Amino acid sequence: MTKTPSPALWQQLKETHECLQRVLEGASTSEILLNVPSELRPATQALLFLTLRRLGTAKGLVKLLAKKAPKEPAQSLLCVVLAIGSVDVDPMYSDFTLVSQAVEVAKRNPLMKAQAPFINGCLRNFLRERIGILASLENDPQSIWNHPLWWINLLKKQYPNHWGDILKANNELPPLSMRVNRLRSTRAELSRSWTEKGINHTLQGEQGLIIQSPIAVHLIPGFDEGLCTVQDGGAQMAAQLLMQGIGVQFETLVEDGGPTKKAQKVGPPSLVRILDACSAPGGKTTHLLEYPNVQVTALDIDPARCKKVHESCERMGVQAQVVCADAADLDSWWDKELFDAVLLDAPCTASGIVRRHPDIRWLRRESDIAQLGEMQKRLLDKTWQVLKIGGKLLFCTCSVFKQEGEQQVQSFLRRNTDASICTQVGHLLPTLTSKGELLKDNELIDHDGFFYTLLQKN
């Protein structure tokens, strides 16, 4: 059988700079990459994510190398190649290959053909004097930290002792974090299976397994069968905190003396009704449904995202009542029957999951914080109305910005005198994976940034 040759580097650079152009125009990488030819998608994603993690440096280099800012698409091509070429440890390509393939992209594009000599000159100048030119960026925060200046300044203000650690963590490659489905397996059993297949991993928290080396999820033993799912260790805390708050324990698997296992139910005698207010793509929904005597209503405003919740439930062998609706528009979905608990994973800037989605830092604007804050306020006030007396609401965001966490909760408590805090986890800050360093408020090693507070209705 003839092996299909790998795409040439110029083809990868072409796709990557075109994707970068779209990101800078406001599109997300998840939607952009769907349109990349399948044979080019893995390499394109790798180069695009590398570029986004080093885009501040790349933009700073373009300013130094070009007397006049080049127009698109030359600007994006230069950013991609300079991001790759500025990696000072284990270079991916030789200088000659990188320059020649970048020039090839320019020559094949009618909009850049005339700029090919200019692109060639810029790149050669940089590679020839790389150390000195990079040193010239030392006083430019955006070039050094690879985040927008407003983002850096906000973290400095809110986390004067940890802002640099947060930014470093954001620029690292994340591992593949998984959660075992305890309705179908045990973590020990799944771990043994992975070890036998040569998949190196570590355990995390109650249900987590971390795979450090990249691997397609469908190659992970048990994934397609619903024995596990992708979920960051920090995100796994959502269902755990809510269910602990309402006194529901796990449904565990025990040996029954034969080759099979049977379920041992440990939980409340009556059905617990839970609202998962912003449920897509379904990771937290399926986690809630692993608990006994639980009924989950999963809401999302987007039909396509509701489909993902259905698919997640089907693969994991659980069933939720999935409703396509705006959780804050009660008249469109609520039947006036109060819930025992609410999980509100509210829309936010996603500033805590930047290492997994490096485009977020360049797509967000500082004004987004206030706009999203109004949405969080509306969702909190409305979902509070569907909660019974004595019920619990877990408010969470995947953000490290305090406006989307502790400040939002304090504002809510001032508006709602019938609310009190049961569990205040606060902001979990992303950890540094390469050195294994922990920030003071972290109990888990290697997770994204989140905020959690469990509220009770009095």
C-alpha positions in Angstrom: 0.0 0.0 0.0 1.4 3.4 -1.0 1.8 5.8 1.8 0.2 9.3 1.2 3.0 11.9 1.3 2.8 14.6 3.9 1.7 18.0 2.6 4.5 20.4 1.8 5.4 23.0 4.4 4.3 25.8 2.0 0.8 24.3 1.9 0.7 24.2 5.7 1.9 27.8 5.9 -0.7 28.9 3.4 -3.6 27.3 5.3 -2.2 28.6 8.6 -1.9 32.3 7.6 -5.3 32.2 6.0 -6.8 30.9 9.3 -4.9 33.5 11.2 -6.4 36.2 9.0 -9.9 35.0 9.9 -9.1 34.9 13.6 -7.9 38.5 13.4 -11.2 39.3 11.7 -13.1 37.9 14.7 -13.7 34.2 13.9 -12.9 31.4 16.4 -10.4 28.6 15.6 -13.0 25.9 16.2 -15.2 27.1 13.3 -12.3 28.0 11.0 -10.5 24.7 11.3 -13.6 22.8 10.1 -13.1 24.3 6.6 -9.4 23.2 6.4 -8.9 20.1 4.2 -8.7 17.0 6.4 -5.2 16.1 5.2 -3.9 19.6 6.3 -6.0 20.1 9.4 -3.7 18.5 12.1 -0.6 20.4 10.9 -2.5 23.6 10.4 -4.0 23.5 13.9 -0.6 22.9 15.4 1.0 25.8 13.5 -2.0 28.1 14.1 -2.1 27.4 17.9 1.7 28.0 18.1 1.3 31.3 16.2 -1.6 32.4 18.5 0.5 31.6 21.6 3.3 33.7 20.2 1.3 36.3 18.3 2.4 39.2 20.5 6.0 38.4 19.8 5.3 38.0 16.1 3.5 41.4 15.8 6.4 43.1 17.7 8.9 41.6 15.2 6.9 42.7 12.2 7.0 46.3 13.6 10.8 46.1 14.0 11.5 44.5 10.6 9.1 46.5 8.4 9.4 50.3 8.1 5.8 50.4 7.1 3.2 47.9 8.3 2.5 45.4 5.5 -1.1 44.9 4.4 -2.9 41.6 4.5 -2.3 38.8 3.6 1.5 39.5 3.9 1.1 40.6 7.5 -0.5 37.3 8.6 2.1 35.2 6.7 4.9 37.1 8.3 3.3 36.6 11.7 3.0 32.9 11.2 6.6 32.4 10.0 8.1 34.8 12.6 6.2 33.0 15.4 7.7 29.7 14.2 11.1 31.1 13.7 11.3 32.8 17.1 11.0 29.5 19.0 14.4 29.2 20.5 14.3 25.6 21.8 14.2 22.7 19.3 13.5 24.7 16.1 10.8 23.0 14.0 12.5 23.7 10.6 15.8 24.9 9.3 16.1 28.6 8.5 16.5 27.9 4.8 13.4 25.7 4.7 11.3 28.2 6.6 12.2 31.1 4.4 12.0 29.3 1.1 8.6 27.8 1.8 7.2 31.1 3.0 8.4 32.8 -0.2 6.8 30.0 -2.1 3.4 30.9 -0.4 3.9 34.5 -1.4 4.7 33.7 -5.0 1.6 31.5 -5.4 -0.7 34.2 -4.1 -1.6 37.0 -6.6 -2.1 39.4 -3.7 1.4 38.8 -2.3 3.5 37.9 -5.4 4.9 41.4 -5.7 5.8 41.3 -2.0 7.7 38.1 -2.1 11.2 39.9 -2.1 10.1 42.0 0.8 8.9 38.9 2.8 12.2 37.2 1.9 14.2 40.1 3.1 12.3 40.5 6.4 12.7 36.9 7.3 16.4 36.7 6.3 17.1 39.8 8.4 15.4 38.3 11.4 17.0 34.9 11.2 20.4 36.4 10.7 20.2 38.7 13.7 17.6 36.8 15.7 19.1 37.1 19.2 19.6 40.9 19.0 16.2 41.6 17.4 14.4 39.5 20.0 16.2 41.4 22.8 14.8 44.6 21.3 11.3 43.4 22.4 12.2 43.1 26.1 10.4 46.4 27.1 7.2 45.5 25.1 4.8 43.6 27.5 2.6 42.4 24.7 5.6 40.9 22.9 7.0 39.3 26.0 3.7 37.9 27.5 1.8 37.3 24.2 -1.4 38.7 25.6 -3.2 42.1 24.8 -1.9 44.9 27.0 -5.3 45.5 28.7 -5.4 41.8 29.7 -1.9 41.9 31.2 -2.7 45.1 33.1 -6.0 43.7 34.5 -4.2 40.6 35.8 -1.5 42.8 37.4 -4.2 44.7 39.2 -6.2 41.7 40.4 -3.4 39.3 41.1 -0.3 41.3 42.0 1.6 38.2 43.2 0.5 35.7 40.5 -0.2 37.6 37.3 3.1 36.4 35.7 2.4 32.8 36.6 -1.1 33.0 35.1 0.2 34.3 31.8 3.0 31.7 31.7 0.4 28.9 32.3 -1.8 30.3 29.5 1.1 30.0 27.0 1.8 26.3 27.8 0.5 23.3 25.9 -2.3 21.7 27.9 -2.5 18.0 28.5 -5.5 15.9 27.5 -7.7 15.7 30.7 -10.2 12.9 30.9 -13.0 11.9 33.4 -14.0 8.3 34.0 -17.7 7.4 33.6 -18.3 5.7 36.9 -21.6 4.2 35.7 -19.7 2.1 33.2 -16.2 1.6 34.7 -13.9 2.4 37.5 -10.8 4.7 37.3 -8.5 1.8 38.4 -10.0 -0.4 35.7 -9.6 2.2 33.0 -6.1 3.1 34.1 -5.0 -0.6 33.9 -6.4 -0.7 30.3 -4.5 2.4 29.3 -1.3 1.1 30.8 -1.6 -2.2 29.0 -2.0 -0.2 25.7 1.1 1.9 26.5 -0.8 5.2 27.2 1.2 7.1 29.8 -1.1 8.9 32.2 -1.5 10.2 35.7 -4.5 10.3 38.1 -6.1 13.6 39.2 -8.8 14.3 41.8 -11.7 12.0 42.2 -12.3 10.9 38.6 -9.6 12.5 36.5 -6.9 11.0 34.3 -4.3 13.1 32.5 -2.6 12.1 29.3 0.4 14.4 28.7 1.1 13.4 25.1 -1.4 14.4 22.4 -3.6 11.6 21.1 -6.8 11.5 19.1 -9.7 10.8 21.5 -11.0 7.9 19.4 -7.7 6.1 19.9 -8.2 6.2 23.7 -9.5 2.8 24.9 -13.0 3.2 26.3 -13.7 6.6 24.8 -16.1 5.5 22.0 -17.7 3.1 24.4 -18.5 5.9 26.8 -16.2 4.7 29.6 -14.6 8.2 29.7 -14.9 11.7 28.3 -12.8 14.8 27.8 -13.1 17.2 30.7 -10.5 19.4 32.5 -9.9 18.7 36.1 -11.1 22.1 37.2 -14.4 21.6 35.2 -14.9 18.3 37.0 -15.4 20.1 40.2 -18.7 21.6 39.1 -20.8 18.5 39.5 -18.8 17.4 42.6 -19.4 20.6 44.4 -23.1 20.8 43.6 -23.9 17.2 44.5 -21.9 17.4 47.7 -23.8 20.5 48.6 -27.2 18.8 48.3 -25.9 15.6 49.9 -26.0 13.2 46.9 -23.2 10.7 46.6 -21.9 8.7 43.7 -23.5 5.6 42.3 -20.5 3.2 42.5 -19.7 -0.1 40.7 -19.0 -3.1 42.8 -17.9 -6.7 42.1 -20.8 -9.2 42.2 -18.7 -12.3 42.2 -18.8 -12.8 38.5 -17.3 -11.3 35.4 -19.7 -8.4 35.5 -20.2 -5.5 37.9 -23.4 -4.2 39.5 -24.4 -0.8 40.6 -24.6 0.1 44.3 -26.9 3.0 44.8 -26.0 5.5 47.5 -28.2 8.6 47.4 -31.5 10.3 48.4 -34.7 8.3 48.5 -36.6 10.7 46.3 -35.8 12.1 42.8 -33.6 15.2 42.8 -34.5 17.7 40.0 -31.5 19.7 38.7 -31.4 22.5 36.1 -28.2 22.7 34.1 -28.8 26.2 32.8 -26.1 26.5 30.1 -25.3 22.9 29.4 -23.5 22.6 26.1 -21.4 20.7 25.1 -22.7 18.4 27.9 -19.6 17.5 30.0 -21.2 18.7 33.2 -24.6 17.3 32.3 -23.3 13.8 31.9 -21.3 14.2 35.1 -24.5 15.1 37.0 -26.3 12.1 35.6 -23.8 9.7 37.0 -25.3 10.4 40.4 -28.3 8.3 41.6 -31.9 9.5 41.6 -31.1 12.5 39.6 -33.2 14.1 36.8 -31.5 16.8 34.8 -33.1 19.5 32.6 -30.3 20.7 30.3 -30.8 24.1 28.6 -28.9 25.8 25.9 -29.9 28.6 23.6 -28.2 27.2 20.4 -29.8 24.2 18.6 -26.4 23.0 17.3 -25.0 23.0 20.8 -28.1 21.2 22.1 -27.3 18.5 19.6 -23.9 18.1 21.1 -25.5 17.6 24.6 -27.7 14.9 23.1 -24.6 13.2 21.5 -22.6 13.4 24.8 -25.5 11.8 26.7 -25.9 9.1 24.2 -22.3 8.1 24.2 -22.1 8.1 28.0 -25.3 6.1 28.4 -27.3 8.7 30.3 -30.5 10.6 29.5 -31.3 14.3 30.1 -34.3 16.4 29.2 -32.5 18.7 26.6 -34.4 22.0 25.9 -33.3 24.6 23.4 -34.1 27.9 25.2 -32.7 31.0 26.9 -32.4 30.1 30.5 -33.2 33.7 31.5 -36.5 33.7 29.4 -38.5 31.7 32.0 -41.8 31.9 30.1 -40.3 30.0 27.1 -39.4 26.8 29.0 -40.2 26.7 32.7 -43.3 24.8 33.9 -43.4 26.5 37.3 -42.1 23.4 39.1 -39.2 24.4 41.3 -35.8 22.7 41.1 -33.8 21.2 44.0 -30.6 22.5 42.5 -29.2 24.7 39.7 -25.9 24.5 37.9 -25.2 27.9 36.2 -22.0 27.7 34.1 -22.5 31.2 32.8 -21.2 32.6 29.6 -17.9 34.6 30.2 -14.7 35.8 28.6 -13.3 32.2 29.0 -10.1 33.9 30.3 -9.3 30.7 32.3 -9.2 28.3 29.4 -6.8 30.3 27.2 -4.2 27.5 27.1 -6.7 25.3 25.3 -8.1 28.0 23.2 -5.3 30.5 22.4 -7.4 32.5 20.1 -9.6 33.8 23.0 -7.0 36.3 24.2 -7.0 38.0 20.7 -10.7 37.8 20.1 -11.8 39.3 23.4 -12.0 43.1 24.1 -11.9 44.7 27.5 -15.5 45.9 27.0 -16.6 42.3 26.7 -16.2 41.9 30.5 -19.0 44.4 31.3 -21.3 43.1 28.5 -20.9 39.4 29.6 -21.3 40.6 33.2 -24.8 41.9 32.5 -25.6 38.5 30.9 -24.3 36.7 34.0 -26.4 39.0 36.3 -29.5 38.3 34.3 -29.0 34.6 34.3 -28.3 34.5 38.1 -31.4 36.5 38.9 -33.7 34.5 36.7 -32.5 31.0 37.5 -32.6 31.9 41.2 -36.4 32.2 40.7 -36.8 28.5 39.7 -35.0 27.3 42.8 -37.0 26.0 45.8 -36.4 27.2 49.3 -33.4 25.4 50.8 -32.2 24.6 47.3 -28.6 25.2 46.1 -27.3 27.1 43.1 -23.7 26.6 41.9 -22.5 29.7 40.0 -19.4 29.1 37.9 -17.4 30.6 35.1 -14.2 29.6 33.3 -12.7 33.0 34.0 -10.0 34.3 36.2 -11.3 37.9 36.0 -12.8 38.9 39.3 -15.7 40.8 37.6 -16.9 37.4 36.4 -16.5 35.7 39.8 -16.3 37.1 43.2 -17.5 40.6 42.3 -20.5 39.1 40.4 -21.4 37.0 43.5 -21.1 40.0 45.9 -23.4 42.0 43.7 -25.9 39.2 43.6 -25.9 38.8 47.4 -26.6 42.6 47.8 -29.6 42.2 45.5 -30.9 39.0 47.0 -31.2 38.9 50.8 -32.5 35.3 50.7 -29.2 34.1 49.4 -26.1 32.9 51.4 -22.8 31.3 50.5 -22.5 27.6 51.3 -19.1 26.9 49.7 -16.8 29.6 48.5 -14.1 28.0 46.4 -13.4 31.3 44.6 -11.1 31.6 41.7 -9.0 28.6 40.7 -6.0 29.8 38.8 -4.3 27.8 36.0 -1.2 25.9 37.1 2.2 25.7 35.4 2.4 22.3 33.9 6.0 22.1 32.9 7.4 22.8 36.3 4.5 21.3 38.3 4.3 24.5 40.3 1.1 25.2 42.3 -0.4 28.5 43.1 -1.7 28.9 46.7 -5.4 28.4 45.9 -4.9 25.2 43.9 -5.5 21.7 45.3 -5.4 20.0 41.9 -2.3 19.8 39.7 -2.7 20.9 36.1 -6.1 22.4 35.5 -7.6 25.4 33.8 -8.9 28.6 35.5 -12.4 28.6 37.0 -14.6 30.3 39.5 -17.0 28.5 41.9 -19.4 29.6 44.6 -22.3 27.5 45.9 -25.3 29.5 47.1 -28.3 28.5 49.2 -31.8 29.9 49.0 -33.0 30.7 52.5 
